[in-house]
Amino acid sequence: MTTVIFVNAAEEEATPSAGLSEEGQDQTRLFTKVLRHIDVTAIYILYMNKAMQTAAPLSELRQLHPVYTG
């Protein structure tokens, strides 16, 4: 059985090019903690900057390279 989990990008700074805010970084750590026991086999992202930063901790934990689909 395949399970698909959709996650919105974490909170970003007021200027999007600045990356994730401190709260957004906390959100990515929580997201990774919650999913650490789930067998994640692929990560797909739609937006390059903020989605990549949001997925980074989980992709590092699972040693996966996010696939950009935008």
mmCIF file as gemmi writes it, N, C-alpha and C atoms, coordinates in Angstrom:
data_model
loop_
_atom_site.group_PDB
_atom_site.id
_atom_site.type_symbol
_atom_site.label_atom_id
_atom_site.label_alt_id
_atom_site.label_comp_id
_atom_site.label_asym_id
_atom_site.label_entity_id
_atom_site.label_seq_id
_atom_site.pdbx_PDB_ins_code
_atom_site.Cartn_x
_atom_site.Cartn_y
_atom_site.Cartn_z
_atom_site.occupancy
_atom_site.B_iso_or_equiv
_atom_site.pdbx_formal_charge
_atom_site.auth_seq_id
_atom_site.auth_asym_id
_atom_site.pdbx_PDB_model_num
ATOM 1 N N . MET Axp A 1 ? 0.847 -1.176 0 1 0 ? 1 A 1
ATOM 2 C CA . MET Axp A 1 ? 0 0 0 1 0 ? 1 A 1
ATOM 3 C C . MET Axp A 1 ? 0.891 1.237 0 1 0 ? 1 A 1
ATOM 4 N N . THR Axp A 2 ? 0.509 2.229 -0.771 1 0 ? 2 A 1
ATOM 5 C CA . THR Axp A 2 ? 1.234 3.491 -0.843 1 0 ? 2 A 1
ATOM 6 C C . THR Axp A 2 ? 0.489 4.544 -0.058 1 0 ? 2 A 1
ATOM 7 N N . THR Axp A 3 ? 1.22 5.279 0.76 1 0 ? 3 A 1
ATOM 8 C CA . THR Axp A 3 ? 0.656 6.397 1.51 1 0 ? 3 A 1
ATOM 9 C C . THR Axp A 3 ? 1.292 7.676 0.999 1 0 ? 3 A 1
ATOM 10 N N . VAL Axp A 4 ? 0.478 8.682 0.729 1 0 ? 4 A 1
ATOM 11 C CA . VAL Axp A 4 ? 0.968 9.979 0.27 1 0 ? 4 A 1
ATOM 12 C C . VAL Axp A 4 ? 0.656 11.005 1.346 1 0 ? 4 A 1
ATOM 13 N N . ILE Axp A 5 ? 1.662 11.765 1.75 1 0 ? 5 A 1
ATOM 14 C CA . ILE Axp A 5 ? 1.488 12.806 2.762 1 0 ? 5 A 1
ATOM 15 C C . ILE Axp A 5 ? 1.803 14.144 2.112 1 0 ? 5 A 1
ATOM 16 N N . PHE Axp A 6 ? 0.857 15.067 2.173 1 0 ? 6 A 1
ATOM 17 C CA . PHE Axp A 6 ? 1.062 16.4 1.63 1 0 ? 6 A 1
ATOM 18 C C . PHE Axp A 6 ? 1.42 17.343 2.767 1 0 ? 6 A 1
ATOM 19 N N . VAL Axp A 7 ? 2.448 18.131 2.565 1 0 ? 7 A 1
ATOM 20 C CA . VAL Axp A 7 ? 2.893 19.086 3.58 1 0 ? 7 A 1
ATOM 21 C C . VAL Axp A 7 ? 3.102 20.435 2.919 1 0 ? 7 A 1
ATOM 22 N N . ASN Axp A 8 ? 2.539 21.452 3.515 1 0 ? 8 A 1
ATOM 23 C CA . ASN Axp A 8 ? 2.771 22.805 3.028 1 0 ? 8 A 1
ATOM 24 C C . ASN Axp A 8 ? 4.151 23.252 3.484 1 0 ? 8 A 1
ATOM 25 N N . ALA Axp A 9 ? 4.746 24.184 2.792 1 0 ? 9 A 1
ATOM 26 C CA . ALA Axp A 9 ? 6.066 24.693 3.173 1 0 ? 9 A 1
ATOM 27 C C . ALA Axp A 9 ? 5.981 25.391 4.528 1 0 ? 9 A 1
ATOM 28 N N . ALA Axp A 10 ? 7.073 25.342 5.257 1 0 ? 10 A 1
ATOM 29 C CA . ALA Axp A 10 ? 7.139 25.983 6.562 1 0 ? 10 A 1
ATOM 30 C C . ALA Axp A 10 ? 7.128 27.508 6.419 1 0 ? 10 A 1
ATOM 31 N N . GLU Axp A 11 ? 6.903 28.176 7.542 1 0 ? 11 A 1
ATOM 32 C CA . GLU Axp A 11 ? 6.823 29.638 7.55 1 0 ? 11 A 1
ATOM 33 C C . GLU Axp A 11 ? 8.146 30.245 7.068 1 0 ? 11 A 1
ATOM 34 N N . GLU Axp A 12 ? 8.02 31.253 6.213 1 0 ? 12 A 1
ATOM 35 C CA . GLU Axp A 12 ? 9.218 31.904 5.69 1 0 ? 12 A 1
ATOM 36 C C . GLU Axp A 12 ? 9.363 33.312 6.233 1 0 ? 12 A 1
ATOM 37 N N . GLU Axp A 13 ? 10.53 33.884 6.032 1 0 ? 13 A 1
ATOM 38 C CA . GLU Axp A 13 ? 10.787 35.269 6.43 1 0 ? 13 A 1
ATOM 39 C C . GLU Axp A 13 ? 9.874 36.202 5.636 1 0 ? 13 A 1
ATOM 40 N N . ALA Axp A 14 ? 9.803 37.46 6.055 1 0 ? 14 A 1
ATOM 41 C CA . ALA Axp A 14 ? 8.97 38.445 5.355 1 0 ? 14 A 1
ATOM 42 C C . ALA Axp A 14 ? 9.405 38.576 3.893 1 0 ? 14 A 1
ATOM 43 N N . THR Axp A 15 ? 10.689 38.444 3.646 1 0 ? 15 A 1
ATOM 44 C CA . THR Axp A 15 ? 11.222 38.445 2.289 1 0 ? 15 A 1
ATOM 45 C C . THR Axp A 15 ? 11.469 36.986 1.908 1 0 ? 15 A 1
ATOM 46 N N . PRO Axp A 16 ? 10.657 36.426 1.005 1 0 ? 16 A 1
ATOM 47 C CA . PRO Axp A 16 ? 10.757 35 0.688 1 0 ? 16 A 1
ATOM 48 C C . PRO Axp A 16 ? 12.166 34.526 0.318 1 0 ? 16 A 1
ATOM 49 N N . SER Axp A 17 ? 12.938 35.378 -0.335 1 0 ? 17 A 1
ATOM 50 C CA . SER Axp A 17 ? 14.285 34.956 -0.738 1 0 ? 17 A 1
ATOM 51 C C . SER Axp A 17 ? 15.214 34.791 0.463 1 0 ? 17 A 1
ATOM 52 N N . ALA Axp A 18 ? 14.768 35.259 1.65 1 0 ? 18 A 1
ATOM 53 C CA . ALA Axp A 18 ? 15.588 35.141 2.856 1 0 ? 18 A 1
ATOM 54 C C . ALA Axp A 18 ? 15.515 33.744 3.459 1 0 ? 18 A 1
ATOM 55 N N . GLY Axp A 19 ? 14.573 32.936 3.015 1 0 ? 19 A 1
ATOM 56 C CA . GLY Axp A 19 ? 14.464 31.571 3.516 1 0 ? 19 A 1
ATOM 57 C C . GLY Axp A 19 ? 13.448 31.438 4.629 1 0 ? 19 A 1
ATOM 58 N N . LEU Axp A 20 ? 13.551 30.34 5.363 1 0 ? 20 A 1
ATOM 59 C CA . LEU Axp A 20 ? 12.595 30.06 6.427 1 0 ? 20 A 1
ATOM 60 C C . LEU Axp A 20 ? 12.88 30.923 7.654 1 0 ? 20 A 1
ATOM 61 N N . SER Axp A 21 ? 11.805 31.308 8.325 1 0 ? 21 A 1
ATOM 62 C CA . SER Axp A 21 ? 11.941 32.057 9.578 1 0 ? 21 A 1
ATOM 63 C C . SER Axp A 21 ? 12.387 31.087 10.673 1 0 ? 21 A 1
ATOM 64 N N . GLU Axp A 22 ? 12.669 31.608 11.84 1 0 ? 22 A 1
ATOM 65 C CA . GLU Axp A 22 ? 13.048 30.753 12.962 1 0 ? 22 A 1
ATOM 66 C C . GLU Axp A 22 ? 11.904 29.785 13.291 1 0 ? 22 A 1
ATOM 67 N N . GLU Axp A 23 ? 10.676 30.3 13.268 1 0 ? 23 A 1
ATOM 68 C CA . GLU Axp A 23 ? 9.526 29.424 13.509 1 0 ? 23 A 1
ATOM 69 C C . GLU Axp A 23 ? 9.411 28.364 12.415 1 0 ? 23 A 1
ATOM 70 N N . GLY Axp A 24 ? 9.679 28.75 11.179 1 0 ? 24 A 1
ATOM 71 C CA . GLY Axp A 24 ? 9.657 27.792 10.076 1 0 ? 24 A 1
ATOM 72 C C . GLY Axp A 24 ? 10.688 26.688 10.262 1 0 ? 24 A 1
ATOM 73 N N . GLN Axp A 25 ? 11.849 27.042 10.759 1 0 ? 25 A 1
ATOM 74 C CA . GLN Axp A 25 ? 12.873 26.031 11.032 1 0 ? 25 A 1
ATOM 75 C C . GLN Axp A 25 ? 12.419 25.095 12.144 1 0 ? 25 A 1
ATOM 76 N N . ASP Axp A 26 ? 11.739 25.657 13.155 1 0 ? 26 A 1
ATOM 77 C CA . ASP Axp A 26 ? 11.167 24.817 14.217 1 0 ? 26 A 1
ATOM 78 C C . ASP Axp A 26 ? 10.122 23.866 13.64 1 0 ? 26 A 1
ATOM 79 N N . GLN Axp A 27 ? 9.311 24.37 12.707 1 0 ? 27 A 1
ATOM 80 C CA . GLN Axp A 27 ? 8.285 23.546 12.072 1 0 ? 27 A 1
ATOM 81 C C . GLN Axp A 27 ? 8.905 22.375 11.313 1 0 ? 27 A 1
ATOM 82 N N . THR Axp A 28 ? 10.022 22.613 10.63 1 0 ? 28 A 1
ATOM 83 C CA . THR Axp A 28 ? 10.661 21.525 9.879 1 0 ? 28 A 1
ATOM 84 C C . THR Axp A 28 ? 11.218 20.462 10.823 1 0 ? 28 A 1
ATOM 85 N N . ARG Axp A 29 ? 11.742 20.889 11.972 1 0 ? 29 A 1
ATOM 86 C CA . ARG Axp A 29 ? 12.246 19.915 12.95 1 0 ? 29 A 1
ATOM 87 C C . ARG Axp A 29 ? 11.096 19.073 13.512 1 0 ? 29 A 1
ATOM 88 N N . LEU Axp A 30 ? 9.965 19.718 13.802 1 0 ? 30 A 1
ATOM 89 C CA . LEU Axp A 30 ? 8.798 18.992 14.31 1 0 ? 30 A 1
ATOM 90 C C . LEU Axp A 30 ? 8.267 18.022 13.252 1 0 ? 30 A 1
ATOM 91 N N . PHE Axp A 31 ? 8.174 18.488 12.034 1 0 ? 31 A 1
ATOM 92 C CA . PHE Axp A 31 ? 7.726 17.67 10.897 1 0 ? 31 A 1
ATOM 93 C C . PHE Axp A 31 ? 8.597 16.415 10.775 1 0 ? 31 A 1
ATOM 94 N N . THR Axp A 32 ? 9.895 16.579 10.875 1 0 ? 32 A 1
ATOM 95 C CA . THR Axp A 32 ? 10.819 15.451 10.782 1 0 ? 32 A 1
ATOM 96 C C . THR Axp A 32 ? 10.658 14.513 11.969 1 0 ? 32 A 1
ATOM 97 N N . LYS Axp A 33 ? 10.485 15.086 13.154 1 0 ? 33 A 1
ATOM 98 C CA . LYS Axp A 33 ? 10.304 14.266 14.355 1 0 ? 33 A 1
ATOM 99 C C . LYS Axp A 33 ? 9.04 13.414 14.251 1 0 ? 33 A 1
ATOM 100 N N . VAL Axp A 34 ? 7.958 14.011 13.773 1 0 ? 34 A 1
ATOM 101 C CA . VAL Axp A 34 ? 6.685 13.294 13.65 1 0 ? 34 A 1
ATOM 102 C C . VAL Axp A 34 ? 6.793 12.157 12.623 1 0 ? 34 A 1
ATOM 103 N N . LEU Axp A 35 ? 7.53 12.384 11.538 1 0 ? 35 A 1
ATOM 104 C CA . LEU Axp A 35 ? 7.612 11.392 10.459 1 0 ? 35 A 1
ATOM 105 C C . LEU Axp A 35 ? 8.806 10.451 10.572 1 0 ? 35 A 1
ATOM 106 N N . ARG Axp A 36 ? 9.592 10.551 11.624 1 0 ? 36 A 1
ATOM 107 C CA . ARG Axp A 36 ? 10.827 9.758 11.703 1 0 ? 36 A 1
ATOM 108 C C . ARG Axp A 36 ? 10.576 8.25 11.73 1 0 ? 36 A 1
ATOM 109 N N . HIS Axp A 37 ? 9.415 7.814 12.186 1 0 ? 37 A 1
ATOM 110 C CA . HIS Axp A 37 ? 9.132 6.377 12.247 1 0 ? 37 A 1
ATOM 111 C C . HIS Axp A 37 ? 8.287 5.884 11.068 1 0 ? 37 A 1
ATOM 112 N N . ILE Axp A 38 ? 7.995 6.78 10.146 1 0 ? 38 A 1
ATOM 113 C CA . ILE Axp A 38 ? 7.226 6.406 8.958 1 0 ? 38 A 1
ATOM 114 C C . ILE Axp A 38 ? 8.202 6.109 7.827 1 0 ? 38 A 1
ATOM 115 N N . ASP Axp A 39 ? 7.95 5.051 7.101 1 0 ? 39 A 1
ATOM 116 C CA . ASP Axp A 39 ? 8.841 4.643 6.022 1 0 ? 39 A 1
ATOM 117 C C . ASP Axp A 39 ? 8.655 5.56 4.808 1 0 ? 39 A 1
ATOM 118 N N . VAL Axp A 40 ? 9.397 6.638 4.79 1 0 ? 40 A 1
ATOM 119 C CA . VAL Axp A 40 ? 9.347 7.593 3.676 1 0 ? 40 A 1
ATOM 120 C C . VAL Axp A 40 ? 10.329 7.102 2.616 1 0 ? 40 A 1
ATOM 121 N N . THR Axp A 41 ? 9.845 6.903 1.401 1 0 ? 41 A 1
ATOM 122 C CA . THR Axp A 41 ? 10.701 6.389 0.332 1 0 ? 41 A 1
ATOM 123 C C . THR Axp A 41 ? 10.939 7.392 -0.785 1 0 ? 41 A 1
ATOM 124 N N . ALA Axp A 42 ? 10.191 8.498 -0.779 1 0 ? 42 A 1
ATOM 125 C CA . ALA Axp A 42 ? 10.377 9.528 -1.801 1 0 ? 42 A 1
ATOM 126 C C . ALA Axp A 42 ? 9.837 10.854 -1.272 1 0 ? 42 A 1
ATOM 127 N N . ILE Axp A 43 ? 10.457 11.934 -1.714 1 0 ? 43 A 1
ATOM 128 C CA . ILE Axp A 43 ? 10.008 13.283 -1.352 1 0 ? 43 A 1
ATOM 129 C C . ILE Axp A 43 ? 9.904 14.083 -2.646 1 0 ? 43 A 1
ATOM 130 N N . TYR Axp A 44 ? 8.739 14.656 -2.878 1 0 ? 44 A 1
ATOM 131 C CA . TYR Axp A 44 ? 8.502 15.482 -4.055 1 0 ? 44 A 1
ATOM 132 C C . TYR Axp A 44 ? 8.202 16.897 -3.592 1 0 ? 44 A 1
ATOM 133 N N . ILE Axp A 45 ? 8.788 17.87 -4.253 1 0 ? 45 A 1
ATOM 134 C CA . ILE Axp A 45 ? 8.55 19.263 -3.879 1 0 ? 45 A 1
ATOM 135 C C . ILE Axp A 45 ? 8.082 20.048 -5.099 1 0 ? 45 A 1
ATOM 136 N N . LEU Axp A 46 ? 7.271 21.063 -4.844 1 0 ? 46 A 1
ATOM 137 C CA . LEU Axp A 46 ? 6.729 21.877 -5.917 1 0 ? 46 A 1
ATOM 138 C C . LEU Axp A 46 ? 7.475 23.205 -6.06 1 0 ? 46 A 1
ATOM 139 N N . TYR Axp A 47 ? 7.868 23.774 -4.944 1 0 ? 47 A 1
ATOM 140 C CA . TYR Axp A 47 ? 8.575 25.056 -4.961 1 0 ? 47 A 1
ATOM 141 C C . TYR Axp A 47 ? 10.011 24.819 -4.531 1 0 ? 47 A 1
ATOM 142 N N . MET Axp A 48 ? 10.938 25.351 -5.287 1 0 ? 48 A 1
ATOM 143 C CA . MET Axp A 48 ? 12.332 25.024 -5.062 1 0 ? 48 A 1
ATOM 144 C C . MET Axp A 48 ? 12.866 25.537 -3.727 1 0 ? 48 A 1
ATOM 145 N N . ASN Axp A 49 ? 12.74 26.799 -3.407 1 0 ? 49 A 1
ATOM 146 C CA . ASN Axp A 49 ? 13.414 27.361 -2.241 1 0 ? 49 A 1
ATOM 147 C C . ASN Axp A 49 ? 12.803 26.913 -0.919 1 0 ? 49 A 1
ATOM 148 N N . LYS Axp A 50 ? 11.579 27.387 -0.617 1 0 ? 50 A 1
ATOM 149 C CA . LYS Axp A 50 ? 11.01 27.098 0.702 1 0 ? 50 A 1
ATOM 150 C C . LYS Axp A 50 ? 10.651 25.623 0.882 1 0 ? 50 A 1
ATOM 151 N N . ALA Axp A 51 ? 10.212 24.964 -0.171 1 0 ? 51 A 1
ATOM 152 C CA . ALA Axp A 51 ? 9.887 23.536 -0.054 1 0 ? 51 A 1
ATOM 153 C C . ALA Axp A 51 ? 11.156 22.712 0.161 1 0 ? 51 A 1
ATOM 154 N N . MET Axp A 52 ? 12.231 23.073 -0.502 1 0 ? 52 A 1
ATOM 155 C CA . MET Axp A 52 ? 13.495 22.368 -0.327 1 0 ? 52 A 1
ATOM 156 C C . MET Axp A 52 ? 13.997 22.526 1.109 1 0 ? 52 A 1
ATOM 157 N N . GLN Axp A 53 ? 13.875 23.741 1.641 1 0 ? 53 A 1
ATOM 158 C CA . GLN Axp A 53 ? 14.297 23.984 3.021 1 0 ? 53 A 1
ATOM 159 C C . GLN Axp A 53 ? 13.399 23.246 4.007 1 0 ? 53 A 1
ATOM 160 N N . THR Axp A 54 ? 12.114 23.16 3.71 1 0 ? 54 A 1
ATOM 161 C CA . THR Axp A 54 ? 11.174 22.447 4.574 1 0 ? 54 A 1
ATOM 162 C C . THR Axp A 54 ? 11.479 20.949 4.575 1 0 ? 54 A 1
ATOM 163 N N . ALA Axp A 55 ? 11.801 20.41 3.426 1 0 ? 55 A 1
ATOM 164 C CA . ALA Axp A 55 ? 12.05 18.97 3.3 1 0 ? 55 A 1
ATOM 165 C C . ALA Axp A 55 ? 13.465 18.569 3.708 1 0 ? 55 A 1
ATOM 166 N N . ALA Axp A 56 ? 14.366 19.516 3.834 1 0 ? 56 A 1
ATOM 167 C CA . ALA Axp A 56 ? 15.779 19.206 4.06 1 0 ? 56 A 1
ATOM 168 C C . ALA Axp A 56 ? 16.051 18.289 5.259 1 0 ? 56 A 1
ATOM 169 N N . PRO Axp A 57 ? 15.52 18.577 6.453 1 0 ? 57 A 1
ATOM 170 C CA . PRO Axp A 57 ? 15.829 17.688 7.584 1 0 ? 57 A 1
ATOM 171 C C . PRO Axp A 57 ? 15.35 16.248 7.367 1 0 ? 57 A 1
ATOM 172 N N . LEU Axp A 58 ? 14.157 16.085 6.795 1 0 ? 58 A 1
ATOM 173 C CA . LEU Axp A 58 ? 13.647 14.739 6.542 1 0 ? 58 A 1
ATOM 174 C C . LEU Axp A 58 ? 14.448 14.052 5.439 1 0 ? 58 A 1
ATOM 175 N N . SER Axp A 59 ? 14.787 14.79 4.4 1 0 ? 59 A 1
ATOM 176 C CA . SER Axp A 59 ? 15.557 14.178 3.314 1 0 ? 59 A 1
ATOM 177 C C . SER Axp A 59 ? 16.947 13.778 3.793 1 0 ? 59 A 1
ATOM 178 N N . GLU Axp A 60 ? 17.539 14.556 4.694 1 0 ? 60 A 1
ATOM 179 C CA . GLU Axp A 60 ? 18.838 14.184 5.261 1 0 ? 60 A 1
ATOM 180 C C . GLU Axp A 60 ? 18.707 12.945 6.142 1 0 ? 60 A 1
ATOM 181 N N . LEU Axp A 61 ? 17.66 12.906 6.968 1 0 ? 61 A 1
ATOM 182 C CA . LEU Axp A 61 ? 17.433 11.752 7.838 1 0 ? 61 A 1
ATOM 183 C C . LEU Axp A 61 ? 17.266 10.474 7.018 1 0 ? 61 A 1
ATOM 184 N N . ARG Axp A 62 ? 16.511 10.546 5.945 1 0 ? 62 A 1
ATOM 185 C CA . ARG Axp A 62 ? 16.217 9.376 5.107 1 0 ? 62 A 1
ATOM 186 C C . ARG Axp A 62 ? 17.226 9.18 3.98 1 0 ? 62 A 1
ATOM 187 N N . GLN Axp A 63 ? 18.162 10.113 3.844 1 0 ? 63 A 1
ATOM 188 C CA . GLN Axp A 63 ? 19.16 10.078 2.763 1 0 ? 63 A 1
ATOM 189 C C . GLN Axp A 63 ? 18.489 10.008 1.398 1 0 ? 63 A 1
ATOM 190 N N . LEU Axp A 64 ? 17.49 10.893 1.234 1 0 ? 64 A 1
ATOM 191 C CA . LEU Axp A 64 ? 16.753 10.986 -0.021 1 0 ? 64 A 1
ATOM 192 C C . LEU Axp A 64 ? 17.023 12.34 -0.671 1 0 ? 64 A 1
ATOM 193 N N . HIS Axp A 65 ? 16.974 12.363 -1.986 1 0 ? 65 A 1
ATOM 194 C CA . HIS Axp A 65 ? 17.081 13.631 -2.707 1 0 ? 65 A 1
ATOM 195 C C . HIS Axp A 65 ? 15.673 14.018 -3.155 1 0 ? 65 A 1
ATOM 196 N N . PRO Axp A 66 ? 15.154 15.171 -2.662 1 0 ? 66 A 1
ATOM 197 C CA . PRO Axp A 66 ? 13.815 15.589 -3.091 1 0 ? 66 A 1
ATOM 198 C C . PRO Axp A 66 ? 13.746 15.768 -4.611 1 0 ? 66 A 1
ATOM 199 N N . VAL Axp A 67 ? 12.65 15.365 -5.186 1 0 ? 67 A 1
ATOM 200 C CA . VAL Axp A 67 ? 12.425 15.49 -6.617 1 0 ? 67 A 1
ATOM 201 C C . VAL Axp A 67 ? 11.605 16.75 -6.846 1 0 ? 67 A 1
ATOM 202 N N . TYR Axp A 68 ? 12.158 17.686 -7.616 1 0 ? 68 A 1
ATOM 203 C CA . TYR Axp A 68 ? 11.458 18.941 -7.938 1 0 ? 68 A 1
ATOM 204 C C . TYR Axp A 68 ? 10.476 18.68 -9.075 1 0 ? 68 A 1
ATOM 205 N N . THR Axp A 69 ? 9.195 18.985 -8.827 1 0 ? 69 A 1
ATOM 206 C CA . THR Axp A 69 ? 8.164 18.718 -9.826 1 0 ? 69 A 1
ATOM 207 C C . THR Axp A 69 ? 7.552 19.978 -10.419 1 0 ? 69 A 1
ATOM 208 N N . GLY Axp A 70 ? 8.067 21.14 -10.017 1 0 ? 70 A 1
ATOM 209 C CA . GLY Axp A 70 ? 7.501 22.419 -10.468 1 0 ? 70 A 1
ATOM 210 C C . GLY Axp A 70 ? 7.766 22.653 -11.887 1 0 ? 70 A 1
